[in-house]
Amino acid sequence: MSKKVSFAPKPTKTADDWVQGSDIPQPKKAEDTAAEKMKRFTIDVPANLHARIKVACAQRGTKMADEIRALLEQKFPENLINGKS
């Protein structure tokens, strides 16, 4: 006797779809597909700081990830890699 196991297809929603509550996946933007490959890293921040960032981004209508990426770009400009400062 053999047992068959079937797997449901992976959901097509992105994380942004879940956050926005959309049932329809959003098409990828041209700049997203042409952009540099992304790497994920996780940091722990105090709950109070997280809340302040989240509120400020909500008021501006921006994404937390985009705001934090911009801050990291300011602190660690690309010319640091090439030995220039």
Secondary structure, DSSP 8 states (H G I E B T S, - for coil): --------------HHHHHHT-SS-----HHHHHS-----------HHHHHHHHHHHHHHT--HHHHHHHHHHHHS-GGGTTT--
